[in-house]
Amino acid sequence: MNISKILKLNLAAIAAAGLFSLSSCSDDSDGFKLWGDAETNVPVLKPRYIWVDAASNFVDFANSQDNIKRDLTLAKESGFTDIVVDVRTTSGNILFKSDLAPQVTAVYTWAYLDENGERNTRKRTVYRTANFDYLQTFIEEGHKLGLKIHAGFNTMTGGHAEAGPEGSPTGVLFTDPAKKEWATWGWNNGQPKTVMELSQAEKFFNPGHPEVQEYICDLLRDLAKYDLDGIVLDRGRYNDLYSDFSPLSQKQFEEYIGVKLAKFPGDILPKGSQAATLGKEYGPYTTKWLEFRAKTIHDFMAKARDAVKGVNPNITFGVYVGGWYNSYYNTGVNWASKKFDPSKTLAWASTGYKKYGYADLMDQILIGAYANPTAVNGTTEWTMQGFCSQAKMKIGDACPLVIGGPDVDWRWEGSSAQYSKDQILNAIKNSVVACASACDGYFLFDMIHLKIDPEKWDAIAEGNNGYVKDWEDTYGK
């Protein structure tokens, strides 16, 4: 398949993808009828987003503006309209101008490509020696191409035990003693301990700590000074169900419920619970605890939105979340509309849980529709299309843009997964229409997975091209 032929999409149609009119919303049953041109009432193409992870793409982009321009051009020609470029890594270090956090100068990562662009999946240190403004380069080169540029921002991560040079610790939780009290407290066989004492590599902040919230908001204010189209918060959550069990969170929770707990966290975490899921037996305050955590994240998101909009009200504010809502309580996040009441069908949800749905705070929500390659179409969670349609149902009109799509991870090809190359490529191609028809646009994670396997570029270009062609056939060029 000749990619240069596939990638010649109709430029007028692609340009139309940016012409959203928020005043002309309608049903999207045929995959197009969401955003209509206010004058002609002709539905326009939905946006197609691609994420650019900082660490895994670092070998290509850390020191080369030409490589950034090259791959943004390829993304444009492949039919994408929006780029989400990761500028705060899982260590909490940054790739934009701010005096509040360390710059990323090196990452120890799975560097999927070598310096010649050849596939070489091994873990190694990639150094940044260039001094150009990483984010500004994406903005300038992307805008020249007519792409919208969004900054991806890892929110509650403050350090990583293995992401520094040669696998060393990095991030403010390791380097700044004044911030050590910001670390989340996890569960350690019934005895809460700070995450710095636990073995997990990613070191999260306590989302409920007032100083953490103000620090993150200050970083977002600096980020909003750039000429961005949007900011997308990733990991705007608790680490898992085992956090946060700090003395601060205990005090805040007791104030929230008006009760002094006899046992903490014994009155909260049910027997048999794991980091990802609750056990079958609930404690007396389990559901209120989940409600409290959802309130904490909701209230933080309101502050974060105000921080961004206070600098530039035109920046689109949003989040990335996993589409698996039925088990997403483990992160303390309720990304649904306040009109959606999970307590009617889900045992873990209190009647008050719905009050802390934060969809109405968002201009856009990116949904990880991370199903396997044999589960593209469907109506339920753990299908790509089902993740998107379920998210759209739970969010409703609270957020104007719900964008969903797959993770096209190279590990799909591993021996344990046992998916054929044809299954993978067909899933990528077919996911565009499946996801875009179920919500307000398409989202693909991550660019690196396309770069290490050029056939995936062909597949996504074919999927986007088919989507555009269907629109042209229906509505004219």
N, C-alpha and C positions, 0 to 999 in steps of 0.2 A: 504494500500500500504506500503510495507516494504522499507523504505528509504535506508537501507544498501545494498539491492539488486540493487536498481535503481542507486546508486551512484558509482557502480563499472564500471567506464568508462575505455575504453582501454587506458592505460597509454602512449603507443606510440603515439596514435592519439592526446592525450592532449598535449604531449610534442611538437608535430609538430606545434601546434598553435602558438608557439613562434618563429618559423623559417621563419619569413617574409623575402622575398627578394625584396628590393625596385627596383631592376633592371628588374623585371619580372612581370609587371602589365598587366592585360588583363580584358576582359569583365566579369561581375559577374552575368550573367543572370540566372545561375542555382543555385545561392546561394553560390557557392564555388570559381568560377573562378575570383579571384581578385589577390591573391598573389600566385605566382608559385615558386616552388623550382628551383633555377637557373640551377641546373645540370639535374634534371629529368623532369622539366617542368610540374610536377604534382601539381595542385592547392592544397594548404594546408588550413587547417581550419582557419576561421577568429576568431579573439579574442572575448572573452565575458567578459565584465567589470561589476563589481558591486561596487556601491558607499557606503561608510561608513560615514554617517553624525556624526559629533562629539557630538552634544548635545543629540540627541535621543538615541545614543548607549553608552552614558557616564556612565550610571549606571553599565553596563557590563564591560567596558574596562578601566575606569579611574584608577582603583586600582588593576587590575588583568592581569598579563601577561599570565596566564594560559587560561583565557577566550579569549584573543586575539588569542592565538595559536589554541584553540578549534574551534573558528568560522572561522578562515582562513582555517583550515583543512576541515571544512564542505563546505566552498565555493569552495575549490579545488575539493573535491569529487563530488560536485554538477555540475561541468563542467565549472566553471569560470576560466579564465586565468589571469585576471588583476584585481587588487584592487585599488580603489581610496579612500584614507583615508583622511578625512577632518582634517586639522591641523591649520587652522585659521578660527575661528568661526564667526558668524554674528556680534558678539561684537567687532571683531578685535583682540581679545586675542588669544594666540597661544599655540600650543602643540608641538613645536620643539625648539631647542636651538637658542636663539637670545636675545641680550640685548636691542633690539629696541622696544619690545612690552611686555605687561604683560602676564605671563603664565596663562592658564586657571586653576583655583583652585576650582571653583564652577560654576555650571550653574543651572538656574531656568528654567525648561523645561518640556515638556510632556515626562515624563519618562515612556515609554510604558511597561517596565518590572520592577518588584521589585527585591530585592537583591537575591531572590531565583529563579529568572528566570521566574516567573509566570507573566501572563499578568495583568497589573494594570495601566490602562491609566488615570493618573492624573498628574497634574502639581505640581512639588515639586523641592526642591533644592537637587542637587547631588554634593557632595564634592569630591575633589581629594586630598588624603593624601599621596599617594605613590610618590616616587621620581625617578622612572625609566623613561628613555627616551621613551616617548610614540611613537613617530614616528620611532625611531630606532628599537623598539620592533616589529612593523609591518614589517619593512624592513627585519630584521633578520629572523623572523618566516616565512614571506612570501617567501623569497628567498630559505629557506630550502625546501619549498614545491614546488618550481619551479614556483611560481607566480610572476608576475611583479607588482611592487608597485609604485603607482603614488600618489603624495601629492595633495589633493584638497585644494584650497587656496581662501577663500573669499577675494576679492580684494579691493573694494571701500567702504567696511563697516568699520566704525571707532568707533562704540559704539552701545549699545542697552539699552533702557530705563528700561527693565524688565528682563534681562538675568542674573543679578547678584544674590547673595544669597537672598532668600525670595522675589525675584522680584525687586531687587534694580538695579539702573543704573550701567553699567560697560563699560569699553573701554576708549581709550585715549581721545576721545572727551569729556568725563566726568571727567577724572582724570588728564589731562595734560593741564593747561591753555595756554601753548605756542602753542597748536594745535587747539585752538577754531576757528581760522580763516580758518581752513581747511574744516569746515562743509559746506555741500551743502546748497544752498538757494532754497526753494520751493515756491509754489504758495499759497497764502492765500487770496482768494476772490479778486484777482486783485492786491494785495500788497505783493511783494516778502518778505519772511522772512527766516532767518536761520532755518535749520531743528531742531535745538535745541529748538526753540520756538514753533514748531509744534507738533502735538499729535502722529505722527507715531513713533512706537517703534524702528525700525531700523534707525540708524543715519548714513547716507552716507557721505563720503567725496565728495568734488567737484573734479571730475576727471580731470578737466583742471588746477588745481592749481599745479604749478611747484614743490612746496615742497611736496605735496601729492605724486606726481609721483616719486620723488626721494626717499621718505620714503618707498614706496611700492617696488621699485627696490632694495633698500638696504635689505629689508626683504627677497626678492626673492634670493638675493645673499647668504644670510645665509642659506636659505632653500636648495639651490643648492649644498651646501657642503656635504649634505647627499648622500649616495649611492642609489639614487633613479633611477627608470626607466623613470619616467616622472613627470611633474608638470602640473596640470590642474587648470587654473584660473576660478573661479566662481564669479559671480557678478562683472565682469570686465566691468562695465557699469554705466550709470546714474541710479538713483533710479527709475525714471518714467518720463513721459512727463512734469511734473511740475518742473523739475530741469534741469540745474542749472541756476537760475536767479540772481546770485550774481553780484555785481558791477564789479568784476574781469571778469566774463564771458561776461558781456556787453561790456567791453573794448576790450576783445579779439575778440568778434564777429564783432564789428565795425571796428577793424583793418583788419579783414578777408574780409569784404565786401567793405571796403573803404568808408563807409557812417556813419554819425552820426545820430542815430535814434531819431526821434521826440518823439516817445512813446516807452517805454520799461517797461514791455514786451508786451504792447498792439499791437505793429507792428508785433509781432511774433505769439503769441498764438491765434488761431482763436476762435470765439465765439462758445460756446457749447462744448468746449474741456473738456475732463476728464483726470485724471492721466494716463489712459491706452490708450485713443484714441483721435484723432483729431476731432474737430467739422467739419461741412460741409463747413463753410465759412473760407477761409484761409486769414491770414494777408498778407501784402505785402512782408514779409520776412520769411514766414513760412518754405518754402522748403529749402531756403538757411540756415536757422537755423538748420534744421535736417541734412543738409549736413555738416555744421560746427561741430555739435556734433559727427557725424560719423568720421570726420577727427581727432577730439580730441582723440577719443578712438583708432582709427587706429594708430596714432602717439605714443600714450602711449604703445600700444601693441608691437610696434617695439622696444621701449626702454626696455620693460620688457623682451622681447626675448633676446636682447643683454645682459641684466643683468644676465640672467640664463646661456646663452651659454658662457659668459665670464668666468664663474666659471667652468662649466662642459659642453663642447659642445656635449657630448653624451646623455645628458638628453633630453627626448622628451618633447617639449614645446607645450602646447595646451590650449584649453578653453572648458568650458561647456556653451552652449547657448540653449535657447528654440527654438524648430523647427518652431514656428509660424512666419516665416519671414515676411509675409504680414502685420503684426502689430508690429513687433519687433523694428520698428523705434522709438517707445516710450522710448526705453532704450538707444538710441544713438549708436546702434551697427549695423554695416553692416558686417555680417559674411560670405558673399558670395565672390566669385572670382571677381576680377576687370573686368573680361570678361562678367559678368552678368549685364545687364542694367535694373534695375527695373523701370526706367522712361518710358519704353515702355508700361507698363501695369498698373502701380500704380501711382495714382494722387499725392501722397505725396512725390514722389522721384524727385529730380532735375536731370538734365542731368549730373551734376557733382558728384552725389551721388556714382556712381559706382567706382569712383577713390579711394574711401576709403573702399572698400571691403578688409578685412584683412586675407582672407583665405590663401594667399600665405606666411603669416608670421607664420603659424601654421604647426606643425608636425602631430597634430591630433585635431579633433574637435568632442566633444561629443554632440550629439543632443538629447534634451529632446523630445521624441515622446509621449507626454503625452495626449493620447486620452483615452476615456473610454473603459471599457471591451468589449463592443459590437462593437467597431470600430478598430479591429486588422488589417484587410486587406483593401487595397484601394490605390488610387493613388493621393489623395489630402490631404491638411492639415486637421488636426483633425481626421486622421486615423494614427495608429502607422506606418504602412508600407508607407503610403503616406508622412508623415513627413520625413521619411528616404530617400525616392526616390526623393522628392522635394529638400531636402538638397543636395543630391549627384548631382543633376542636376545643382543647383545654384553654387556649389563649383567646380565641374568638377575635373580637375587634379591639381588645385592650392594647395590642401592639400592632402597628401598621405593617410590619414586615416580619414574617416568620420564614426563615431560609433554612432548608435542610438538605442533608446529603451524606455520602459515605466516607469512610476512611479506607483508601485503596492501598492499604499496607502491603509491603512486599512479603510479609509473613503469611499472607494468604497462600503463597506458593510453597510454604514449608511442608515437610513430609507429614506432619501431624494434621494439617488442614486438609490435604489431599484434594485440592481444587485444581482442575486442569487450566492450562493457559487460556483456552477458549472460554471457559466459564468465567474467568476473571475479566477478560477483555469484554465479553458480552455484558457482564454486570456493570462495568464502568460505562459502556455506551448506553445501556438501557436505563441506568440510574437517573440520567438527566430528566427525561420525560416523566419517569415514575415519581421522582421527588418534586419536580417543579409543578406537576399537575395537582399534587396533594397540598401544597402550601404556596408561598409567595415567591419562590425562587430556589436556586440550587446552590449547594455548598460542597466543596471537595477538600478533603484533608489527605495528603499534604503534597505540595509541589515536588518534594524530594522523591516521592514514590513514582511520579511520572518521569523524573529525570534519570532514575536508575534503570528504567525500562522504557525506551522510546516507543515501544508498541502501545504503552498506555497513553502516551500523547496522542497517537493515532486514534485510539478508542474514544478518548474524551472529545477529540475534535470531531469525530464522526457523530457522537451523541449530541454535541452542541450544534453541529451543522444540520443534523436531522431535525432538531428542535426549531431552529431558525427557518428551515425549509417548510416545515409544517405551518409555521406562522405565515410565511410568505404565500403559500398556497391558499391559505384560508382568508387572509386579509389583503393580499397584494403587497408588492414591494414598496 
